[in-house]
Amino acid sequence: MPTIRIALCTLELELSGVETLKDKRSVIKPLLKRLHDTFNVSTAEIDRHDIPDSSVIAFAIVTTATSHAHSSVSTILNWIEKHAPDAEIVDQTIEIV
């Protein structure tokens, strides 16, 4: 049986220009969906649900190689920085099991 690696990345985001929870949803929901659709990863908002200008999201990747896990996480982080200008990454945690 092949080795299975799971990469979990947790991101703390600061949402510029967001003042209401409705505004927040209009940034976070499309971001999570695009991450899922583009990279086939599991995504969720996991904390700060009631704070309009801040969010904590996570995504998970399942693969067979540690190097692929690191590469995928790096690619996704770069994609977020490029395609989600309203969501600035202020902290990140990456775990590979």
C-alpha positions as CSV (number, residue, x, y, z in Angstrom):
1,M,0.0,0.0,0.0
2,P,1.4,3.4,-0.9
3,T,2.3,6.0,1.7
4,I,-0.4,8.7,2.1
5,R,0.5,12.3,3.0
6,I,-2.0,14.8,4.1
7,A,-1.2,18.5,3.9
8,L,-3.3,20.9,6.1
9,C,-2.9,24.6,5.6
10,T,-4.6,27.1,8.0
11,L,-4.6,30.7,6.9
12,E,-5.5,33.8,8.9
13,L,-6.9,36.4,6.5
14,E,-7.4,40.1,6.9
15,L,-10.2,41.3,4.6
16,S,-9.7,44.8,3.3
17,G,-12.8,46.9,2.7
18,V,-15.1,44.5,4.4
19,E,-17.4,46.0,6.9
20,T,-20.4,43.6,7.2
21,L,-20.8,39.8,7.5
22,K,-22.6,40.0,4.1
23,D,-19.5,41.6,2.6
24,K,-17.4,38.9,4.2
25,R,-19.5,36.1,2.7
26,S,-19.1,37.7,-0.7
27,V,-15.3,37.3,-0.4
28,I,-14.9,34.1,1.5
29,K,-17.5,31.8,-0.2
30,P,-16.2,32.4,-3.7
31,L,-12.6,32.1,-2.6
32,L,-13.3,28.7,-1.0
33,K,-15.2,27.5,-4.0
34,R,-12.5,28.6,-6.5
35,L,-9.9,26.9,-4.4
36,H,-11.9,23.7,-4.4
37,D,-12.7,23.9,-8.1
38,T,-9.2,24.9,-9.3
39,F,-7.1,22.7,-7.0
40,N,-9.5,19.9,-6.0
41,V,-8.8,20.5,-2.3
42,S,-11.2,20.5,0.7
43,T,-11.8,24.0,2.1
44,A,-13.6,25.5,5.0
45,E,-13.9,28.7,7.0
46,I,-12.9,27.4,10.5
47,D,-12.8,30.4,12.8
48,R,-13.8,34.1,13.2
49,H,-17.2,33.5,11.7
50,D,-18.7,36.7,13.4
51,I,-15.8,39.1,12.6
52,P,-16.4,40.9,9.4
53,D,-12.9,41.9,8.5
54,S,-11.1,38.7,9.5
55,S,-11.3,35.0,8.7
56,V,-9.5,31.8,9.3
57,I,-9.8,29.3,6.5
58,A,-8.2,25.9,5.9
59,F,-7.6,23.6,3.0
60,A,-6.4,20.0,2.9
61,I,-4.6,18.0,0.2
62,V,-4.2,14.2,0.1
63,T,-1.2,12.9,-1.9
64,T,1.4,10.2,-1.9
65,A,4.5,12.3,-1.8
66,T,5.7,14.9,0.7
67,S,7.3,16.9,-2.0
68,H,4.0,17.1,-3.9
69,A,2.2,18.2,-0.8
70,H,4.7,21.1,-0.2
71,S,4.6,22.1,-3.9
72,S,0.8,22.1,-3.9
73,V,0.5,24.2,-0.8
74,S,3.0,26.7,-2.2
75,T,1.1,26.9,-5.5
76,I,-2.2,27.5,-3.7
77,L,-0.7,30.2,-1.4
78,N,0.7,32.0,-4.5
79,W,-2.6,31.7,-6.2
80,I,-4.4,33.2,-3.3
81,E,-2.0,36.2,-3.2
82,K,-2.6,36.8,-6.9
83,H,-6.3,36.1,-7.2
84,A,-7.7,37.2,-3.9
85,P,-6.5,40.8,-3.4
86,D,-9.2,41.5,-0.8
87,A,-7.9,38.7,1.4
88,E,-4.4,39.3,2.8
89,I,-2.7,36.4,4.5
90,V,-1.4,37.6,7.9
91,D,-0.5,34.2,9.3
92,Q,-0.3,30.6,8.1
93,T,0.3,27.2,9.5
94,I,1.2,24.2,7.4
95,E,1.2,20.6,8.7
96,I,2.1,17.6,6.7
97,V,1.2,14.2,8.2
